[in-house]
């Protein structure tokens, strides 16, 4: 056969053989190259797997204990003596930059970062350790709050008087010439719930020197006294020097930093707020903050205008018109006149949902807020001309449904259900946790629970557990909930405690030297990505009193850096174990030293 050998196998043509040889070589080269590439791929694949296994899992700073944060030693100069009462976000030096409209320049206007002070605020010349509670309710050192304007301008109303080295607080006021106790006695006759624990939390707008709030403390009612920094110099500073809860603020263009439906009672004693102007906008804010069934108390114009109008530099017709307008606004907001006697009138916020349903009708003023209006949004939130109706899903947050004080302190509030992860079991767990923690804190800081500590702030509370465990001690706690964290402040109020929203990237709304103890739990772990730790600590130094204390519970990661800054602020600190002695978390106990400005005449 053609093209076959003698064995019958196909015969290969010589030309084809010559072509096959380079093809074979190329095949071998390609195989070798493929093997080489495969080896590289396999080796690299192994490397990638190893890297993936060895890469550390994402951790928070609280979990990192092997490499604590280190910073270089720092130093802070003294602020000038003219900064002794520096309130960064309500600074009179900056008022001219803002509008006079509705006194909005009295509201919070914080300085930009490049204007922040990196200095230590000095105490006034002659500053002394504050007088201890309860004696402080009636007297304070003049040099600690060296302002005599109120004493001169209100001398006929007996707000306070200066005698020697002290101010004394006789308990007088514009509408209570017989003293605040007699005034509150009349009020309790009108509102029996003030006697039996039904009314527990109150808000006093335009508080003066907070004598009303101070008297209520003796009756088991915890009051937030509110006043702006204005020509009535140092109202809030006087209140806090006395040991009475107070905060800088004004109802103007922004909501106050409190949740809706939270205060049991609100009060105005000739507080000079124009309630019937701007469409009753300020009354709407009072309505938002009062819980269903809560009381609004007004004494002063236009109440009892028939007998008082001559002393108000007005006419009886003008005052009658104003009173009728006030009554119309309150009725349209689902308030009803509860009782009135003499100079005191009391309105009650309705619990009837049918009243609020009527506000959804067209052409009704004020209208019901739409579903997009967050009732608890209250940090730089504009006032809105609408009625915040109580949420239908909460049927046990009204004043007539809450347990009376003190039972309500330990009952899981209904509004826990609106908090992510909130439940009765989570609430009980939080209670148990703080029982153990506070017991440990008192071992580390024996002054806690004594008359050495009166004004306390929990800088980042959740449910108010720290404050609840201190309830039997001679102190009060301002519970602060971060404006960036889960909104738990309504739960705090439902327990019968007080508090406020705040962003610790900014200064707090208070005067210097107004708290005896500041406490926080993992604040830097939660907020260090937003807030410069240095400025937070400087703000703490501004508001804690000389001789006052700081309890910092934080990740071990931050402790060295905090201690470095604390040393520069003239704090004396020691690091302690937590109650469970874990390495990842520590407790820093600090005390602020008393020092005076280099330009002060005081002995140093």
C-alpha positions in Angstrom: 0.0 0.0 0.0 1.2 3.5 -0.8 2.6 5.4 2.2 2.8 2.4 4.5 5.9 0.6 5.8 6.4 -3.1 5.8 4.6 -3.5 9.0 1.5 -1.8 7.6 1.9 1.5 9.7 1.4 4.8 8.0 4.6 6.2 6.5 5.4 9.8 7.6 6.6 12.1 5.0 10.0 13.6 5.6 8.8 17.2 5.2 6.1 16.6 7.8 8.7 15.2 10.2 10.8 18.4 9.9 7.7 20.5 10.6 6.7 18.4 13.7 10.0 18.8 15.5 9.7 22.6 16.2 6.0 22.1 17.1 7.0 19.5 19.6 9.6 21.8 21.0 7.1 24.6 21.2 4.7 22.3 23.0 7.3 21.4 25.5 8.2 25.0 26.0 4.6 26.0 26.5 4.1 23.2 29.0 7.1 24.3 30.9 6.0 27.9 30.9 2.5 26.9 32.0 4.0 24.8 34.8 6.1 27.9 35.8 3.0 30.1 35.7 1.0 27.6 37.6 3.7 27.4 40.3 3.7 31.2 40.7 -0.1 31.2 40.9 -0.2 28.4 43.4 2.5 30.0 45.5 0.8 33.4 45.4 -2.5 31.8 46.2 -1.0 30.2 49.3 0.4 33.6 50.3 -3.0 35.3 49.9 -4.6 32.6 52.1 -2.0 33.1 54.8 -2.4 36.9 54.7 -6.2 36.6 55.0 -5.8 34.3 58.0 -3.2 36.4 59.7 -4.9 39.8 59.2 -6.4 40.9 62.5 -10.1 41.2 62.8 -11.6 44.6 63.0 -11.6 45.8 66.6 -12.6 48.8 68.5 -10.0 50.8 70.5 -11.6 49.3 73.6 -10.4 45.8 72.5 -6.8 47.0 71.8 -4.8 46.7 74.9 -1.3 45.8 73.6 -0.6 49.1 72.0 -2.2 51.9 74.0 -2.6 55.3 72.4 0.5 57.5 73.1 0.7 61.3 72.8 3.5 63.7 73.5 3.4 65.7 76.7 1.3 68.8 76.4 0.9 72.1 78.3 -2.0 74.5 78.5 -1.6 78.2 79.4 -4.0 80.0 81.7 -6.9 81.8 80.1 -7.0 85.5 80.9 -8.8 86.5 84.1 -11.5 88.0 82.0 -12.4 84.4 81.0 -13.2 83.3 84.5 -16.9 82.9 83.6 -16.3 81.8 80.0 -19.3 80.0 78.4 -18.0 79.2 74.8 -21.4 78.6 73.1 -23.2 81.5 74.8 -20.4 84.0 74.9 -21.5 87.7 75.2 -18.4 88.7 73.2 -19.9 87.1 70.1 -23.6 88.2 70.5 -23.2 91.0 68.0 -22.6 88.4 65.2 -26.1 87.1 65.5 -29.6 88.3 65.0 -31.7 90.3 67.5 -34.8 88.5 66.1 -36.6 86.8 68.9 -33.5 87.2 71.0 -31.8 84.4 69.0 -28.4 85.7 69.9 -29.0 84.3 73.4 -29.1 80.7 71.9 -26.2 78.4 71.4 -23.6 79.7 68.9 -20.4 77.8 69.3 -17.1 79.1 68.1 -15.5 77.5 65.1 -12.5 75.1 65.6 -10.0 77.8 64.8 -11.4 80.0 67.6 -11.5 77.3 70.3 -9.6 78.1 73.5 -6.8 75.8 74.5 -6.3 77.3 77.9 -7.4 76.6 81.5 -10.2 78.8 82.8 -9.1 80.5 86.1 -11.4 80.9 89.1 -12.3 84.4 90.3 -9.9 86.1 92.7 -10.7 84.9 96.2 -12.6 81.8 95.1 -13.3 79.3 98.0 -14.6 75.8 98.1 -18.4 76.0 97.8 -20.6 75.8 100.8 -21.9 72.2 101.3 -25.5 71.1 100.8 -28.1 71.7 102.3 -26.7 74.9 103.7 -25.7 76.0 100.2 -29.4 76.3 99.2 -29.6 79.4 101.3 -26.2 81.0 100.9 -23.0 81.0 98.9 -19.6 82.8 98.8 -19.8 86.2 97.1 -16.3 85.7 95.5 -17.4 82.5 93.8 -20.1 84.3 91.9 -19.0 88.0 92.1 -21.9 89.6 90.4 -24.1 92.1 92.2 -26.5 93.1 89.4 -29.4 91.0 90.5 -28.9 92.1 94.1 -29.2 95.7 93.1 -31.9 95.4 90.5 -34.1 92.9 92.3 -33.5 94.1 95.9 -37.2 94.9 96.3 -38.2 91.4 95.3 -35.8 89.6 97.8 -34.2 87.3 95.2 -30.9 87.5 97.1 -29.0 89.9 99.3 -25.3 90.5 99.9 -24.1 90.5 103.5 -20.3 90.6 104.1 -18.6 87.8 102.2 -21.8 85.9 101.3 -24.9 86.1 99.2 -28.1 84.9 101.0 -31.2 83.6 99.2 -34.4 84.5 101.2 -36.6 82.8 98.6 -38.3 85.9 97.3 -39.5 86.4 93.7 -41.5 88.7 91.5 -44.7 86.8 92.1 -44.1 85.4 95.5 -43.3 88.3 97.9 -44.2 86.1 100.9 -41.5 83.7 100.0 -41.2 80.7 97.6 -42.5 78.2 100.2 -45.8 80.0 100.6 -46.0 80.3 96.8 -45.5 76.6 96.3 -48.0 75.8 99.1 -50.6 77.6 97.1 -49.6 75.7 94.0 -49.9 72.3 95.7 -53.4 73.2 96.8 -54.2 73.5 93.1 -52.3 70.4 92.0 -52.7 67.6 94.5 -50.3 65.4 92.4 -47.4 67.5 93.6 -47.9 65.9 97.1 -48.2 62.2 96.3 -45.4 61.4 93.8 -47.5 61.9 90.7 -45.5 64.9 89.7 -41.8 64.2 89.8 -40.0 66.2 87.0 -40.5 69.9 86.3 -39.1 72.6 84.0 -38.8 76.2 85.2 -38.4 78.7 82.3 -36.8 82.0 83.2 -35.8 80.6 86.6 -34.2 83.6 88.3 -31.9 82.2 91.0 -33.9 78.9 90.9 -35.7 79.4 94.3 -38.8 77.6 92.9 -36.7 74.5 91.9 -34.8 74.6 95.2 -38.1 74.5 97.2 -39.4 71.6 95.1 -36.4 69.5 95.9 -37.6 69.3 99.5 -40.9 68.0 98.1 -39.5 65.2 96.0 -39.8 67.0 92.7 -36.7 67.3 90.5 -36.6 70.5 88.5 -34.5 71.7 85.6 -34.1 75.4 86.0 -33.6 77.2 82.7 -32.4 80.8 82.0 -30.3 82.4 79.3 -27.1 84.2 79.8 -28.4 87.8 79.6 -28.4 91.0 81.6 -29.7 89.1 84.7 -26.1 88.1 85.3 -25.3 84.6 86.3 -28.8 83.2 87.1 -27.8 79.7 86.2 -24.5 80.1 87.9 -26.2 81.1 91.1 -28.5 78.1 90.9 -25.7 75.6 90.5 -23.6 77.3 93.2 -26.6 76.7 95.5 -26.7 73.0 94.5 -29.9 73.2 92.4 -30.1 71.7 88.9 -29.9 74.3 86.1 -28.9 74.8 82.5 -28.3 77.7 80.2 -31.1 78.0 77.6 -33.9 80.1 76.1 -37.1 79.4 74.1 -36.4 81.4 71.0 -36.0 79.8 67.5 -34.7 76.3 68.4 -36.3 73.5 70.4 -35.0 73.0 73.9 -32.7 70.0 74.2 -35.3 67.7 75.8 -37.4 64.9 74.4 -41.2 65.2 73.8 -43.8 64.2 76.4 -41.3 64.0 79.3 -41.8 66.7 81.9 -44.6 66.3 84.4 -44.9 70.0 85.0 -43.6 73.3 83.5 -43.6 76.7 85.2 -43.3 80.3 84.4 -43.4 83.0 87.1 -43.4 86.3 85.2 -40.6 84.9 83.1 -41.0 87.5 80.4 -41.6 85.0 77.6 -44.1 86.4 75.0 -46.4 83.4 75.0 -49.0 84.8 72.7 -46.6 86.2 70.0 -45.5 84.4 66.9 -48.7 82.3 66.7 -48.2 80.8 70.1 -45.0 79.2 69.0 -43.5 79.1 72.5 -46.6 77.5 73.9 -46.2 74.8 71.3 -42.8 74.0 72.6 -44.1 73.7 76.2 -46.8 71.4 74.8 -44.2 69.2 73.1 -42.1 68.7 76.2 -45.0 68.1 78.6 -46.2 64.5 78.9 -50.0 63.8 78.4 -51.7 64.9 81.6 -48.9 67.2 82.5 -49.4 70.7 84.0 -48.4 74.1 82.8 -48.3 76.7 85.6 -48.3 80.5 84.9 -48.2 83.3 87.4 -47.8 86.9 86.2 -49.3 88.7 83.2 -52.0 88.2 82.0 -53.2 86.0 84.9 -55.3 87.9 87.4 -55.2 90.9 85.2 -58.4 92.3 86.8 -56.5 93.0 90.0 -52.9 93.3 88.7 -53.0 95.4 85.5 -52.2 98.7 87.2 -48.7 97.4 88.3 -47.9 96.2 84.7 -47.8 99.6 83.0 -50.7 98.6 80.7 -54.5 98.8 80.5 -57.1 96.4 81.6 -58.3 96.1 78.1 -54.9 95.1 76.8 -54.5 92.5 79.5 -57.9 91.0 79.0 -57.2 90.7 75.3 -53.9 89.0 76.0 -55.5 86.6 78.4 -58.3 85.7 76.0 -55.7 85.1 73.3 -53.7 82.9 75.6 -56.7 80.9 76.5 -57.7 80.4 72.9 -54.2 79.2 71.9 -54.0 76.8 74.8 -57.5 75.4 74.0 -56.5 74.9 70.3 -53.4 72.9 71.5 -55.5 70.5 73.6 -54.9 72.1 76.9 -57.7 72.8 79.3 -57.8 75.2 82.2 -57.3 73.0 85.2 -57.6 75.5 88.1 -56.9 79.1 88.9 -56.6 80.9 92.2 -55.3 84.4 92.7 -52.1 84.9 90.7 -51.6 81.3 89.7 -53.3 79.6 86.8 -52.8 75.9 85.9 -53.5 74.3 82.5 -53.4 70.5 81.8 -52.3 68.8 78.6 -55.1 66.6 77.3 -54.7 62.8 77.1 -57.7 62.5 74.8 -56.5 61.4 71.3 -59.8 62.7 69.7 -58.7 66.2 70.4 -55.5 65.7 68.4 -57.4 64.0 65.6 -59.3 67.2 65.1 -56.1 69.1 64.4 -55.6 67.0 61.3 -58.5 68.9 59.6 -57.7 71.5 57.0 -57.6 75.1 57.9 -57.0 74.4 61.6 -54.4 76.4 63.5 -52.2 75.2 64.9 -52.2 72.0 62.8 -51.1 68.6 63.9 -47.4 67.9 63.0 -47.1 65.6 60.0 -45.5 62.1 60.3 -42.1 63.5 59.1 -41.7 65.7 62.1 -39.6 63.8 64.7 -41.1 64.6 68.1 -37.8 64.0 70.0 -35.5 65.8 67.6 -34.2 68.6 69.8 -30.6 69.4 69.0 -30.4 72.5 66.8 -33.9 71.7 65.6 -36.0 74.8 64.7 -39.3 75.4 66.4 -42.2 74.3 64.2 -45.7 75.9 64.2 -47.5 72.6 64.7 -48.8 70.4 67.6 -46.7 67.3 68.4 -49.4 64.8 69.3 -48.7 62.0 71.7 -47.8 58.8 69.9 -50.7 56.4 69.8 -48.4 53.4 70.4 -47.5 54.7 73.8 -50.5 54.4 76.1 -48.7 54.3 79.4 -46.5 57.4 79.2 -49.2 59.8 80.4 -49.0 61.2 83.9 -52.0 59.2 85.0 -50.5 55.9 83.7 -47.0 56.2 85.1 -46.2 54.7 88.5 -45.9 57.4 91.2 -42.5 58.3 92.5 -40.4 56.6 93.7 -41.9 53.4 92.2 -41.4 54.6 88.7 -37.6 54.7 89.1 -37.3 50.9 88.8 -40.1 50.1 86.4 -39.1 49.4 82.8 -40.7 52.4 80.9 -43.0 51.7 77.9 -40.8 53.8 75.7 -38.0 51.3 75.9 -39.7 49.6 73.0 -38.7 52.6 70.8 -35.0 52.1 71.6 -32.9 49.7 69.4 -32.3 46.7 71.6 -34.5 48.1 74.4 -36.5 45.6 76.5 -37.4 44.9 80.0 -34.6 42.4 80.3 -32.1 44.8 79.0 -33.3 47.4 81.5 -33.0 45.0 84.4 -29.5 44.0 83.2 -28.5 47.7 83.2 -29.9 48.1 86.7 -27.9 45.1 88.0 -24.7 46.3 86.2 -24.9 49.7 87.8 -25.5 48.4 91.3 -22.1 46.6 91.1 -20.4 49.5 89.5 -21.5 52.2 91.9 -20.6 50.1 94.8 -17.1 49.8 93.4 -16.9 53.5 92.6 -17.7 54.3 96.2 -14.7 52.2 97.3 -12.5 54.0 94.9 -13.9 57.4 95.7 -15.1 57.6 99.3 -16.3 61.2 98.8 -19.1 59.8 96.6 -22.3 59.7 98.7 -21.1 62.4 101.2 -21.7 66.1 101.3 -18.5 66.7 99.4 -20.3 65.9 96.1 -23.6 67.6 95.2 -23.8 68.5 91.5 -23.1 65.4 89.3 -23.1 64.8 85.6 -23.2 61.5 83.8 -21.8 62.5 80.5 -23.1 59.7 78.3 -25.8 57.8 80.0 -28.0 55.1 78.5 -31.0 54.5 80.8 -29.8 56.6 83.8 -28.5 53.6 85.7 -25.7 55.5 87.4 -28.1 58.2 88.6 -30.6 55.7 89.8 -28.1 53.9 92.0 -27.2 57.3 93.7 -30.8 58.3 94.3 -30.5 58.0 98.1 -27.4 60.1 98.3 -27.5 63.9 98.9 -26.9 64.8 95.2 -28.6 65.1 91.9 -27.4 63.9 88.4 -27.7 65.6 85.1 -28.0 62.7 82.6 -26.5 63.5 79.2 -27.5 61.6 76.1 -25.3 62.2 73.0 -27.2 63.7 70.1 -25.4 61.1 67.9 -26.3 58.0 70.0 -29.4 56.0 70.5 -32.2 58.2 71.8 -32.7 57.0 75.4 -33.4 60.3 77.1 -37.2 59.8 77.1 -36.6 56.6 79.1 -34.5 58.6 81.6 -37.3 61.0 82.1 -39.9 58.3 82.4 -37.9 56.9 85.3 -38.3 60.3 87.1 -34.8 61.5 86.4 -33.6 64.6 84.5 -31.2 65.1 81.6 -30.4 66.8 78.3 -29.2 66.1 74.8 -25.7 67.2 74.0 -22.8 66.8 71.5 -19.5 66.6 73.3 -17.7 68.0 70.3 -19.0 71.3 71.6 -19.1 73.0 75.0 -21.9 72.2 77.5 -24.5 74.9 78.3 -23.3 75.8 81.8 -20.9 78.2 83.5 -17.4 77.2 84.7 -16.9 75.5 88.0 -20.5 74.2 88.3 -20.2 70.4 88.9 -18.6 68.5 91.7 -18.3 65.2 89.8 -18.2 64.2 86.2 -18.6 60.6 85.1 -18.4 58.9 81.8 -18.4 55.4 80.5 -16.5 54.7 77.2 -17.1 58.1 75.8 -13.9 58.2 73.8 -14.5 54.7 72.5 -17.8 55.9 71.1 -16.9 59.4 70.0 -13.2 59.7 69.4 -13.7 59.4 65.7 -15.7 62.7 65.8 -14.5 64.6 68.8 -11.0 65.7 69.6 -10.2 64.1 73.0 -8.1 67.2 74.0 -11.1 69.6 73.7 -13.5 67.2 75.5 -11.1 67.1 78.5 -10.6 70.8 78.4 -14.3 71.3 78.5 -14.5 68.9 81.5 -11.9 71.0 83.2 -13.9 74.1 82.6 -17.1 72.8 84.2 -15.7 70.8 87.1 -15.2 72.7 90.4 -11.7 73.1 91.9 -11.5 70.2 94.3 -14.1 68.3 92.3 -13.7 64.8 90.9 -13.8 63.0 87.6 -14.5 59.3 87.1 -13.4 58.1 83.7 -14.3 54.5 82.8 -12.6 53.8 79.5 -10.7 51.3 77.3 -7.1 50.8 78.4 -6.2 52.0 74.9 -6.9 55.6 75.9 -5.7 55.7 79.5 -2.1 56.8 78.9 -3.2 59.6 76.6 -5.9 60.8 79.0 -3.5 60.8 81.9 -1.0 62.9 79.9 -3.6 65.6 79.1 -5.0 65.4 82.7 -1.5 66.1 84.1 -1.3 69.2 81.8 -4.7 70.4 83.3 -3.3 70.1 86.8 -5.4 67.1 87.7 -4.2 64.5 90.2 -5.2 61.1 88.8 -4.7 57.4 89.6 -5.6 54.4 87.5 -7.7 51.6 89.1 -9.2 48.3 88.0 -12.8 47.9 87.2 -15.0 45.8 89.5 -14.1 42.8 87.4 -10.4 43.6 87.0 -10.3 43.1 83.2 -7.2 44.4 81.4 -9.1 45.8 78.5 -10.9 48.5 80.6 -9.7 50.7 83.4 -11.1 53.4 85.8 -9.3 56.7 86.2 -10.1 58.7 89.3 -9.1 62.3 89.1 -9.3 65.4 91.3 -9.0 69.0 90.0 -6.6 71.1 92.0 -7.5 74.6 93.2 -5.2 77.1 91.6 -5.4 80.8 90.9 -4.5 83.0 88.0 -1.0 84.4 88.0 -2.6 87.8 88.1 -4.8 87.0 91.0 -4.4 88.6 94.4 -5.4 85.4 96.3 -2.8 83.4 98.2 -1.4 80.6 96.2 
